[in-house]
Amino acid sequence: MGKEAHITVQDLTMAYGSFVIQRDLNFSIHRGDVFVIMGGSGCGKSTLLRHLVGLKPPSQGRVFYGEISFWEADPSEQDRIMRRIGILYQSGALWSSMTLAENVALPLKQYTSLTPPQIQEVVSLKLSLVGLSGFEEFYPSEISGGMRKRAGLARAMAMDPEILFFDEPSAGLDPISARRLDDLILDLRDSLGATIVVVTHELASIFAIANDSVFLDATTKTMIARGDPKQLLAESKDPQVLDFLTRGEAGAQAEKSEMDRQGGEGL
Amino acid sequence: MSPSIQRQLGQGEVTFIRPNGDTLHLRLAGAWKLGNALPSASEVEKQIASGPPVRRITFDTQGLREWDTGLLTFLVKVLDQCAQGNIPTDLEGLPPGVQRLLRLARAVPERKEASRKAVREPFLARIGASALRWGQSATEVVEFVGEMALAIFRLFRGKARFQRSDLFLIMQDCGAQALPIVSLISLLVGLILAFIGAVQLQTFGAQIYVADLVGIAMVRVMGAVMTGIIVAGRTGAAFAAELGTMQVNEEIDALKTLGIPAMEFLVLPRMLALVLMMPLLCLYADLMGVLGGMIVGVGMLDLSPVAYFHQTCQAVSLTFVWIGLFHGAVFGVLVALSGCLRGIQCGRSASAVGAAATSAVVTGIISIVVATAIITVICNVIGI
């Protein structure tokens, strides 16, 4: 692969105290990719995301942004890196005491020297990109869950980030909204050239958007597959990965043919 | 095809070209990034207004080095102007990414009915609205107290549903764990009372009556009031914040849909815990207050500890102790009620939880002071 690595994870071990969640993770996320972190519930997908975005220091190993090792960099460097990333949290995580416009405007006010009218324009644009024009003066408690999620995305995009992280973007959305969000993710990647990292176990989404992925396994506590999910589905030999990517069909069929075979032997 | 006006402001540039009579061609060049000096959309408006009428607007971006939201906000405004003036635009010349984002931005039309303006209501309407709100909140308080009474009734019939373990946890939290702060405050209040009394009584040579002053004041009312205020700030706020957060997380809804009344499951154990713990805390506060007085008496007024103790025993009758404990139990009910009421009434946001906690403490302290006044008057009337 000739593509430049945007984020590199090296020998990462994640643990809460002495309880290890995942160990020996090694992978890199390339610039302009839509990278999916997948795996069953409780395998540490969201925890991995927290390590990547600088919320939780790894218990071992390193996370590189370009050439810089994030957790060894000095705080001002870390700040600079974190300013270039945008994160959409699972339920939006909008600040409830601020209107949608204020939510999106906050990072702009803090980190740019734009004038209030300019900020206003950017805010309207970002909200219109997620289909929420006209909702500037609403508070998060006055809109629906799906709208909150989209508003969260508008906030994540406010600073034109180079990397966008999504934690379970389609959870709690109806299929059409989920599909629209997937399209939006691809549009953002194509138009802004952003790198996108998505934590999800939504199969439809995975196949629609991802061109690279890592599969975390809860029992062996490490990654057991890596690569384009469509390719994994076609080529992987690992029963767990296949099971996951076919909603358990592969496992059920294997079991069935096994039973047929045993039944045949019995006769 | 000659450049008519060239604008070069910082790093983003736009050149206006009139290739033929009714077409305006915008040539975008440079770095159109947010924060750079960028041309404003009003330049385009001026161009349209000057010269022959424009029937079409086209773009090219051969000189465009980089772009971000800065270019998009400019284009959105230009397109809005064109839409208002019914001038067709041809986006073909823009980078595909820009075209896609512009389409996306205009895919969902602005919800006009959604946008709101702050309407200033007339003075009388505001008075009316606040009176209605006041009436409603008074009704809510009465309803809450009524439901509480029903829950207590069920408790006595042994039908109330709550977990005993919850009760003990809350009792530990609002009772035993409040001891350090109650000790500190009561000791200091005893000290302060003794100091103030000592200065006056010393002039008459009646130092020994400091024991009476501190003993009666602490046991009858001050011990209970100070404990009540501590508990309102400590436990009342905690109740409101906890129930408020449960409201935000839909935990109270989950109880309701299971058919478990929040009043019995959440409010009743908190109320019971405070009613049981407050008198004990009061008694403890009384002791600490008397101890504080004794420190001043012995240290500053040269009284012997035994004399101080005897004087206190003579001054403080058992009736006073009962009155103090009664205060305590009443305050327990009031603090629990105000904390739980504000928690249950809480809205569904983080700031609402903050408001609920604040309101619980304010309500708690006000009701403590009002109740103290009422009880004092009643005691006076019946002569105890």
Interface residues (C-beta under 8 A of the other chain):
Chain A: W95 S96 S97 T112 S113 L114 Q118 E121 V122 S124 L125 K126 S128 L129 G131 L132 S133 G134 F135 E136 E137 F138 Y139 P140 S141 D160 L184 D187 D190 S191 L192 G193
Chain B: L34 G35 D68 T69 L72 T73 V76 K77 P96 G97 V98 R100 L101 L104 A105 R106 A107 V108 P109 E110 R111 K112 A114 S115 R116 G347 R348 S349 A350 S351 A352
